[in-house]
Amino acid sequence: MLLAGYVPSSLIDFPGRVSAVAFSQGCTLRCPWCHNAPLVHTGEAAAHTQTQDTGEHEERLRNFFAFLERRRGLLAGVVISGGEPCIHADLAEFLGRIRSMGFLTKLDTNGTRPQMLASLLEAKLVDLAAMDIKGPRDRYAELCGVAESALPWDAIRESIRILAGRQEPHLFRTTCMEPQFDTEAVMRMRELVPKGIPWHLQPYKEGSAALDPAFTARAPAPQILEDWQRRIDERG
């Protein structure tokens, strides 16, 4: 897996756990509001062609696993984020190595690679999967930064189905922003996620560079976000 870097400690990325966060390189989408632009620009091809010096990449992996070795007993888990981790063919090997060291694993995904997601879950390599729900269906392509004809909607729906069908408590999440979101949009989004599945709304992070420099947005007021979360939770 192309490892772009890692955060040594986080209290918020793995619910209830102190974790490290590893970032993979490359993504299938081009969300204009994405704050991880350096991880996106290499594109999906980064998963299949070597875009950086092999020695540098191997050293980065060695350093990461050496760091984890030193953190045994101090960190509970490792979050694999991106980019989109599921574009990497050796993701299972990467996760397996982490789990062999005694760490729990969380996978952040946009849902565009359901076959990889299903295989990781079946192999019990992921303790918690968090899938992004970008917005209501009629604006999904726009919020993903791709043409409607290029949006892998069937794959996204399949990933939702896969997570909803698991006994393990996986979750969905949506980054909310204004003016792109309003109450009506949130209500339309309720059609996408089956009832009884944890679904967390989080505010857009203002002040960070977005993938599209022309993109503008603001975080909803806390009371508005609370109202939207209540409406989401009411679906059961």
N, C-alpha and C positions, 0 to 999 in steps of 0.2 A: 504494500500500500504506500502511496506517496504521502508521506507525513510532512505537512507544512510547518508544524510547530505544536507546542502544547502550553497550557496554563498549569502550573504546578499544584494549585489548590483552589477549589471553588466550594462555596457553601450553598449555591443556588441552582446549579445545573443538574444535579442528581438529587431529587427530592428525598430529604431525610438523611443524606449521606454527604460526608466530606469526600470530594473527588478531585482527580486531575481531569483535564479536558484536552483530548488530542484532536487536532484539526487535520482533516484530509484535504488534498488538493484536487480541484476540479469539481464541476457541477453540471447538472443537466438543464438547469433553469437559469434565467437571467433577471431575477426579481429586481426592479429598479431601486427599491428601498433597502436592498441588502447592504449590511455594514461590513461584510467579509469580502469585499471586492477583490483583494489580492488572492483569495482562494478560488475565485470564480473565473478569472480571466483566462487561465490556461485551458479551460473548457474540458469537455468529456474526454478529449484525446489524451489528456494527462494520465488517464487510467490505463492507456494502452501503449503509449510511446514514452520513452524516457526523455523528459524535458529538462532534466538537471543532471549534473555529473553523478555517475553511479557511485563513486567513492563518497561524495558529499551526502548523498541520500542514505547510504548504508551507515555512515557515521552518525547521521541524525537519528536513525532507528536505534543504533547502539546506545547513544546517549539517553534516549527516551527510556529504554528498558533498564539501563543502569540506574536512572532516576527512580523508576518504579521499584527496583530492588532495594534501594535505600529507604523507600517509603512504606515498605511492608509493615503492617501493624499501625500505621499512622493514617493512611488513606483507606477508605472503605471501597471505593470504586473508581472506575475510569469511564468517562463519557467520550464517545467517538462522534465527532461532529464534522462540519465542513463549511463550505462545499457540500457534496453529497457522497458520503462514505460508500454507499451501495454500488457505485460504478466500478469499484476496485475488485478485481477478480480474486485477490488474495486476502480479502477482508476477513474471511472465516479463519484463516491461519493467524492473522493479526489478533483477532479476538481470542482465539484459543490460547495463544501464548500469554495474553493478559490474564485470562481466567486460570491458567496453570500456576500463576504466581499468587493466587488466592484473592484476586480482586473481583468484585461485582462489575458488570458492564451495562452501560446504557448507550443506546443507539439513537441519534437524531437523524431523521430522514424526511425527505420531501415526498416520499411515496411513489417515485417514478420507476422503481426497480422492485416490483412485487416478488419476482421469483427469488431474488437474492434475499429479500426480507423473510420470505417463508422458509427458505433453507436455513437461515441463521436461527430462526425461532425453533424449527424442528430439531436442530442440532443442539439446542439449549445453550447457545453461545451468547445470548442476550437476556439479561435479567429484566430490563425495562426498555421498551421502545417508545419514542415520542415522535409522532408524525405531525408535520405542519398541515394545517388547513388554511390556505392562503386567503380565501374570501368566498363570496357567493359564486355559484357556478357561472352566472352570466358575466362575471368580471374576472374569472380565474386566470385566463390567458393574459389579460392586461396586467394583473398583479404579479404574474410570473415572468413578465417581460418577453413573452413569445407570441407568435401568431396563433390564432385559434386553430389553424390547420396543423400546427406543430405541437400543440399541447397534448401530452400523453394521458388523456383523461381516463381512458379505460384502465390504464395501469394504476393511476391514482385511486380510482374507485376500487380496484382489486386489492390494493394495499389497505384501504379502509376496511374492506370486508375481512381481510386476513387478521387484522388486529382486533376487530370486533368479535371474531370467532374464537379467540384464544381465552383460556381460563385465566391466564396470568393477567394482572391488572396493568395493561399498557395504557397510554394516554395520547390525546390529541391536543394541539395548541394552536392558537392564532395570534399573530401580532396585529394589534388594532391601531389604526391611525385615522386622523381626520385631515382633510375632508373626504378621504377615500371611503371611510366607513360611516354609516349612520345606523339608527335603530332598525330601519327597514332592511338594510343589508344584513345585519346580524340575524334578523328573523328568517331571512331567506337561507342563511347558512345552516340553520337548524335541520334542513332537509338532508344535509350531507352526512352527518354523523349519527349512527344508530343510538337509540336511547340506552341509558345505563352505562355509558362509556365516559370516563373522566375527560373533560375538555376544558382546558385552561386558556383564558384570555390574558394576554400580556400587552403592556403599552409599548408603542413605538419609541425607540431610543432617540431622542433629539440630540443634536449636537455632534453626531457621528457622520462621517463621510459616506454617502450612499453610492451604490454602483453607478447610478445615473446622476451625474452632477446637477442636472436640471430638475431632479425630483425634489419636491417639497411636501412636507407633512408635519403634523404635530401630534403629540400624544393626547388622547382624550382626557378630559378632567377625571379625576379619580371617581367622583360620584357617577359619571356617565359610564365608565368602565364597570363599576360595580353593578349598575343597572343592566348592562349588557350581559354580564356574567350571570346575574339572576335569571334573566330570560333564557340563557343557554341551559342553566341548571334545571329550569322548570320542564324541560323536555323529558325528564325522568332518567 
